[in-house]
Amino acid sequence: MLQCVFLLSDSGEVMVEKQMTAHRVDRAICGWFWEYVLAHAAGDPSKVVVSPTHYLFQVYRHGVTFLACTQVEMPPLMAIEILDEMMDNGFPLTTEPNILKEMIAQPNIVSKMLNVVTGKSSAIGNKLPDATASFVHWRTTVVKDASNEAYVSIVEELDACVNREGVLVKCEACGDIVVNSSLPGVPELTLSFANPTIINDVRFHPCVRFRPWESSQILSFVPPDGQFKLMSYRVKKLKTTPIYVKPQLSSDLGNCRVNVMVGIRNDPGKPIDSITVQFQLPPLIASADLTANHGTVDILADQTCLWTIGHIPKDKAPSLSGNLRLEEGLAHLHVFPTFQVKFRIMGVALSGLQIDRLEVKNTPSAPYKGFRAQTQAGRYEVRS
């Protein structure tokens, strides 16, 4: 299934962004794609591009590039068909992922065998989805196999910038409220927060009624069936980060000594895992000899140093050290790298946002309700 669709201008600027799943695709993929296009400007860039993290499908029309992203292998024409079904006479029409899934069947072994036998190549169904006959177009009229459950997740990314003096100059959380609904009938849901005043820059799914939010900061909605993004938000001016990264670089006589320490700054009360630190080796480096007392260090083909830490042990602070040898004739390093930090924390929303309660009405019986939270690093940079 597609994860995201971008519309890019002739200069590579993102004009429209549509996230299709709960896993948010970072806009940095557009920068990578645009560098690829510029590098292949002399010829015709491939319609299907494999990046280090995603498969990209591109269509260029009248100065606009339609860019579709996915992390799984899928038939390229299926991505084009989804883009076609989302548009009507050049205007966005159907953008609800659950409805698109009904319109365009997901490929499987049975469908591939039928296509071979019948000669049919399109995955588009012969009839419109049931939701087109519903008074809420994002929800089908008949929900099959409803288990009478509703789950709400707070999924956040922490963006932070630390200057070379170690001062936190920017820290904010970008979050999504993701709902996974398996409720029968046409349920009415009301979701409230314990501290809604901390959030800014909200964006809602079409199912959200705006007036209850405007008057009382309450989310009132009839949910689509399945998983969907109910709301996006931003929490600004956070005061601290869960971990610190302290790089020290000094160069003379053609060598650059590197030392990087990582540790817990503000314990969130839950395990911090999937920690990585990476940086681009500066230009004019002849060789690099880097080791760590915890985790693994790899120099990738694009001259990126990737330090995979995992978790921080209790008995020692992870550190990376070593030497960068400059090319002949250079005594000092003039360009210092920026360190990119990644981590994940399950069970905590670092913004401090808390769900107060979820009320469900218009169901035959009381449903099961579940809640969870997750924070991961977004664009977390440490300057050196």
C-alpha positions as CSV (number, residue, x, y, z in Angstrom):
1,M,0.0,0.0,0.0
2,L,1.2,3.5,-0.7
3,Q,2.4,5.4,2.3
4,C,2.5,9.0,1.0
5,V,1.9,11.1,-2.2
6,F,3.8,14.3,-2.8
7,L,3.2,17.0,-5.5
8,L,6.4,18.7,-6.4
9,S,7.0,21.9,-8.4
10,D,9.6,22.4,-11.1
11,S,12.0,23.6,-8.4
12,G,11.5,20.6,-6.2
13,E,9.3,22.4,-3.7
14,V,6.6,20.3,-2.0
15,M,3.2,21.8,-2.9
16,V,0.9,19.1,-1.6
17,E,1.5,16.3,0.8
18,K,-0.9,13.4,1.6
19,Q,0.1,10.8,4.2
20,M,-1.7,7.6,3.6
21,T,-0.7,5.5,6.6
22,A,0.1,6.1,10.3
23,H,3.8,5.7,9.5
24,R,4.7,9.3,8.4
25,V,7.1,9.6,5.4
26,D,9.6,12.4,6.0
27,R,9.8,15.2,3.4
28,A,13.5,14.6,3.2
29,I,12.8,11.8,0.7
30,C,11.7,14.6,-1.7
31,G,15.2,16.2,-1.4
32,W,16.8,12.9,-2.1
33,F,14.5,12.4,-5.1
34,W,15.3,15.9,-6.5
35,E,19.0,15.3,-6.3
36,Y,18.5,12.1,-8.2
37,V,16.5,14.0,-10.9
38,L,19.2,16.6,-11.2
39,A,21.9,14.0,-11.5
40,H,20.0,12.4,-14.4
41,A,18.9,15.6,-16.1
42,A,20.8,14.7,-19.3
43,G,18.6,11.6,-19.8
44,D,15.1,10.5,-18.8
45,P,14.9,9.6,-15.1
46,S,13.3,6.3,-14.3
47,K,9.6,6.2,-13.5
48,V,10.4,3.8,-10.6
49,V,13.3,4.9,-8.4
50,V,14.8,2.9,-5.5
51,S,16.0,5.1,-2.7
52,P,17.8,3.8,0.5
53,T,14.5,3.7,2.4
54,H,11.6,3.7,-0.1
55,Y,10.4,2.8,-3.6
56,L,9.4,5.9,-5.5
57,F,7.0,6.2,-8.4
58,Q,7.0,9.4,-10.4
59,V,4.8,11.0,-13.0
60,Y,5.6,14.4,-14.5
61,R,2.8,16.4,-16.1
62,H,2.8,20.2,-17.0
63,G,5.5,21.2,-14.6
64,V,4.2,19.1,-11.7
65,T,5.8,15.9,-10.4
66,F,3.5,13.3,-8.7
67,L,5.7,11.3,-6.4
68,A,4.3,8.2,-4.6
69,C,6.3,6.4,-1.8
70,T,6.1,2.9,-0.4
71,Q,8.4,0.7,1.6
72,V,7.2,-2.6,0.1
73,E,7.5,-3.9,-3.5
74,M,4.3,-3.4,-5.5
75,P,3.4,-3.2,-9.2
76,P,4.2,0.3,-10.5
77,L,0.9,0.5,-12.4
78,M,-1.0,0.1,-9.2
79,A,0.6,3.3,-7.8
80,I,-0.4,5.1,-11.0
81,E,-4.0,3.7,-10.7
82,I,-4.3,5.0,-7.2
83,L,-3.2,8.5,-8.3
84,D,-5.7,8.3,-11.1
85,E,-8.6,7.4,-8.7
86,M,-7.6,10.2,-6.3
87,M,-8.2,12.8,-9.1
88,D,-11.3,13.9,-11.0
89,N,-10.7,16.1,-14.0
90,G,-7.4,17.3,-12.4
91,F,-8.9,18.0,-9.0
92,P,-8.3,15.9,-5.8
93,L,-11.5,13.9,-5.1
94,T,-11.0,10.7,-3.1
95,T,-8.1,10.8,-0.6
96,E,-9.4,8.5,2.1
97,P,-7.1,5.4,2.2
98,N,-9.8,3.0,3.3
99,I,-12.0,3.9,0.3
100,L,-9.1,3.6,-2.1
101,K,-8.4,0.1,-0.7
102,E,-12.0,-0.8,-1.7
103,M,-11.6,0.8,-5.2
104,I,-8.3,-0.8,-6.0
105,A,-7.7,-4.3,-4.8
106,Q,-4.4,-5.2,-3.1
107,P,-2.4,-7.6,-5.2
108,N,-2.2,-11.2,-4.0
109,I,-1.4,-14.7,-5.4
110,V,-5.0,-15.3,-6.4
111,S,-5.5,-12.0,-8.2
112,K,-2.2,-12.5,-10.0
113,M,-3.3,-16.0,-11.2
114,L,-6.7,-14.6,-12.3
115,N,-5.1,-11.8,-14.2
116,V,-2.9,-14.3,-16.1
117,V,-6.0,-16.4,-17.0
118,T,-8.4,-13.5,-17.8
119,G,-5.8,-11.2,-19.3
120,K,-7.0,-8.4,-17.0
121,S,-4.2,-6.0,-15.9
122,S,-6.1,-3.4,-13.9
123,A,-6.7,-3.7,-10.2
124,I,-9.7,-1.3,-10.2
125,G,-12.9,-2.9,-9.1
126,N,-16.1,-3.1,-11.2
127,K,-18.3,-1.2,-8.7
128,L,-18.0,1.8,-6.5
129,P,-17.3,1.3,-2.8
130,D,-20.2,0.9,-0.4
131,A,-19.2,4.2,1.2
132,T,-20.3,6.2,-1.8
133,A,-23.9,5.4,-0.8
134,S,-23.3,6.4,2.9
135,F,-24.1,9.8,4.3
136,V,-20.5,9.8,5.6
137,H,-18.4,9.1,2.5
138,W,-15.4,7.9,4.5
139,R,-17.3,5.0,6.1
140,T,-18.8,2.0,4.4
141,T,-22.5,1.3,5.0
142,V,-21.8,-2.3,6.1
143,V,-18.8,-3.0,8.3
144,K,-17.7,-6.6,8.0
145,D,-16.2,-8.6,10.9
146,A,-16.5,-5.7,13.3
147,S,-14.9,-6.8,16.6
148,N,-16.4,-3.9,18.6
149,E,-13.0,-2.4,19.5
150,A,-11.4,1.0,19.2
151,Y,-7.7,1.8,19.8
152,V,-6.2,5.3,20.0
153,S,-2.5,5.9,19.6
154,I,-0.4,9.1,20.1
155,V,2.5,8.9,17.7
156,E,5.1,11.7,18.0
157,E,8.4,12.7,16.4
158,L,10.8,14.9,18.3
159,D,12.6,17.6,16.2
160,A,15.5,19.2,18.0
161,C,18.6,21.3,17.2
162,V,21.6,21.6,19.5
163,N,24.3,24.2,18.7
164,R,28.1,23.6,18.9
165,E,28.1,25.0,22.5
166,G,25.6,22.3,23.6
167,V,22.7,24.7,23.9
168,L,19.2,23.4,22.9
169,V,18.1,26.1,20.4
170,K,14.9,24.3,19.2
171,C,12.8,21.4,20.4
172,E,9.3,20.6,19.4
173,A,7.1,17.5,18.9
174,C,5.1,16.8,15.8
175,G,2.4,14.3,16.5
176,D,-0.5,12.3,15.1
177,I,-3.6,10.8,16.8
178,V,-4.1,7.5,15.1
179,V,-7.3,5.6,15.6
180,N,-7.9,1.9,14.7
181,S,-11.7,1.4,14.7
182,S,-13.5,-1.9,14.3
183,L,-17.0,-0.8,15.5
184,P,-20.4,-1.9,14.0
185,G,-23.0,0.4,12.7
186,V,-22.5,4.1,12.6
187,P,-20.8,4.9,16.0
188,E,-20.4,8.3,17.5
189,L,-17.0,8.9,19.2
190,T,-15.9,11.7,21.4
191,L,-12.2,12.0,22.4
192,S,-10.9,14.6,24.9
193,F,-7.5,15.5,26.2
194,A,-6.3,16.4,29.7
195,N,-4.2,19.3,28.4
196,P,-5.3,20.3,24.9
197,T,-4.0,23.9,25.3
198,I,-0.4,22.8,24.7
199,I,-1.0,21.8,21.1
200,N,-0.8,24.0,18.0
201,D,-1.1,23.8,14.2
202,V,-3.8,21.2,14.3
203,R,-5.0,19.4,11.1
204,F,-8.1,17.1,11.1
205,H,-9.5,14.1,9.2
206,P,-12.6,15.1,7.3
207,C,-14.7,13.0,9.8
208,V,-14.0,15.5,12.7
209,R,-16.7,18.1,13.5
210,F,-15.0,21.4,13.8
211,R,-17.4,23.2,16.2
212,P,-16.9,21.0,19.2
213,W,-13.2,21.4,18.9
214,E,-13.5,25.2,18.4
215,S,-15.6,25.6,21.5
216,S,-14.3,22.9,23.9
217,Q,-11.2,21.3,22.3
218,I,-13.2,18.0,22.0
219,L,-12.9,15.7,19.0
220,S,-16.4,14.5,17.9
221,F,-16.5,12.2,14.9
222,V,-17.9,9.2,13.1
223,P,-14.8,7.1,12.4
224,P,-13.8,5.3,9.1
225,D,-13.5,1.5,9.5
226,G,-10.0,0.5,10.1
227,Q,-6.9,2.5,10.9
228,F,-6.7,6.2,10.0
229,K,-5.1,9.5,11.2
230,L,-7.6,11.5,13.2
231,M,-5.5,14.6,13.9
232,S,-2.0,16.0,13.4
233,Y,-0.6,18.6,15.8
234,R,2.6,20.3,16.9
235,V,3.8,21.1,20.5
236,K,6.4,23.9,20.5
237,K,9.2,25.1,22.8
238,L,9.9,21.9,24.7
239,K,12.6,22.3,27.3
240,T,14.7,19.1,27.1
241,T,15.5,16.0,25.1
242,P,15.6,12.4,26.5
243,I,19.2,11.8,25.5
244,Y,22.3,13.9,24.9
245,V,25.0,13.7,22.3
246,K,28.3,15.5,22.9
247,P,30.7,15.5,20.0
248,Q,34.2,16.9,20.3
249,L,36.4,17.3,17.2
250,S,39.9,18.9,17.0
251,S,42.3,18.9,14.1
252,D,46.0,19.7,13.5
253,L,48.9,18.4,11.5
254,G,46.6,16.6,9.0
255,N,44.6,14.7,11.6
256,C,41.2,15.2,13.1
257,R,40.5,13.5,16.5
258,V,36.8,12.5,17.1
259,N,35.1,11.8,20.4
260,V,31.3,11.4,20.8
261,M,29.5,10.6,24.0
262,V,25.8,9.6,24.4
263,G,23.8,9.4,27.6
264,I,20.4,9.9,29.2
265,R,19.6,13.5,29.9
266,N,16.0,13.3,31.0
267,D,14.7,9.8,31.9
268,P,11.2,9.3,30.3
269,G,10.4,6.4,32.6
270,K,10.4,4.0,29.6
271,P,13.2,2.2,27.8
272,I,14.9,4.2,25.0
273,D,15.9,1.9,22.2
274,S,16.8,1.9,18.5
275,I,19.4,4.7,19.2
276,T,21.7,5.6,16.3
277,V,24.1,8.5,15.6
278,Q,25.2,9.2,12.1
279,F,27.2,11.9,10.4
280,Q,28.6,12.6,7.0
281,L,32.4,12.4,6.8
282,P,33.8,15.8,5.9
283,P,35.2,16.3,2.4
284,L,38.9,15.7,1.8
285,I,39.1,12.8,4.3
286,A,41.7,10.2,3.2
287,S,40.8,7.6,5.8
288,A,38.8,7.1,8.9
289,D,39.5,4.9,11.9
290,L,36.6,5.0,14.4
291,T,35.6,2.6,17.1
292,A,33.0,2.5,19.9
293,N,32.8,0.9,23.4
294,H,29.2,0.0,22.8
295,G,27.3,-0.9,19.5
296,T,28.7,-1.0,16.0
297,V,30.3,1.6,13.7
298,D,30.0,1.3,9.9
299,I,31.3,3.6,7.2
300,L,28.7,3.4,4.4
301,A,29.2,3.8,0.7
302,D,28.1,7.4,0.7
303,Q,30.8,8.3,3.3
304,T,28.3,8.3,6.1
305,C,29.4,7.1,9.5
306,L,26.6,5.1,11.2
307,W,27.0,4.3,14.9
308,T,24.3,1.8,15.9
309,I,23.9,1.9,19.7
310,G,20.5,0.2,20.3
311,H,20.0,0.9,24.0
312,I,22.2,2.7,26.6
313,P,23.6,0.2,29.2
314,K,23.4,1.1,32.9
315,D,27.1,0.4,33.6
316,K,28.7,2.8,31.0
317,A,28.0,5.7,28.7
318,P,28.4,4.8,25.1
319,S,31.3,6.6,23.4
320,L,32.8,6.7,19.9
321,S,36.4,7.8,19.3
322,G,39.0,7.7,16.6
323,N,40.9,9.6,14.0
324,L,40.2,11.1,10.6
325,R,43.2,11.4,8.3
326,L,43.1,14.4,6.1
327,E,44.3,14.4,2.5
328,E,47.9,15.4,1.7
329,G,48.5,19.1,2.1
330,L,45.7,19.8,4.6
331,A,46.7,20.7,8.2
332,H,43.2,21.5,9.6
333,L,39.6,20.4,9.1
334,H,37.6,23.5,8.0
335,V,34.1,21.9,7.7
336,F,32.7,20.1,10.7
337,P,29.9,17.6,10.5
338,T,26.3,17.7,11.9
339,F,25.3,14.7,13.8
340,Q,21.9,13.1,13.2
341,V,20.3,11.3,16.2
342,K,17.6,8.6,16.1
343,F,15.8,6.9,18.9
344,R,12.4,5.3,19.9
345,I,10.5,5.3,23.1
346,M,7.4,3.1,23.5
347,G,4.7,4.1,26.0
348,V,5.5,7.8,26.2
349,A,4.5,11.0,24.4
350,L,7.3,13.4,25.2
351,S,5.2,16.4,24.4
352,G,3.2,15.7,27.6
353,L,-0.1,15.3,25.7
354,Q,-2.5,13.0,27.6
355,I,-5.8,11.5,26.6
356,D,-8.5,12.2,29.1
357,R,-11.3,9.8,27.9
358,L,-12.9,8.2,24.8
359,E,-16.6,7.9,24.7
360,V,-18.4,5.6,22.2
361,K,-22.1,5.8,21.5
362,N,-24.5,4.1,19.0
363,T,-23.0,0.6,19.4
364,P,-25.0,-2.5,20.4
365,S,-22.7,-3.1,23.4
366,A,-19.9,-1.4,25.2
367,P,-16.7,-1.7,23.1
368,Y,-13.2,-2.5,24.2
369,K,-11.0,0.6,24.2
370,G,-7.2,0.7,24.2
371,F,-4.6,3.5,24.3
372,R,-0.9,3.7,23.7
373,A,1.8,6.2,22.9
374,Q,5.1,6.3,21.1
375,T,7.8,8.9,20.5
376,Q,10.7,8.7,18.0
377,A,13.3,11.1,16.8
378,G,12.4,13.1,13.8
379,R,15.0,15.7,12.7
380,Y,17.3,15.7,15.7
381,E,20.6,17.5,14.9
382,V,23.7,18.2,17.0
383,R,26.1,20.7,15.5
384,S,29.9,20.3,16.1
